[in-house]
Amino acid sequence: MGLMDKAKAALDSDKGERATDTGIDKIEELASKKTGGGHDEQIRKAGEAVDKKLGTN
């Protein structure tokens, strides 16, 4: 199993999914604070797009 396969397997695990979801949530919160909450809908959509691209829920 190559390095990329191992990385994909780690992201697809429950632990990996929780970690990516937590990271995305933190980034969304930071972006919301930096923009004063004025772009929350766009930030949420971007977070969903990243989550989908990573293959997690």
Number of C-alpha atoms within 10 A of each C-alpha: 5 6 8 9 10 11 11 13 11 13 18 17 12 10 11 16 18 15 13 18 18 12 13 18 15 12 14 19 16 13 17 18 13 11 12 10 13 12 13 16 11 12 18 17 12 14 18 17 12 15 16 11 10 14 12 17 12
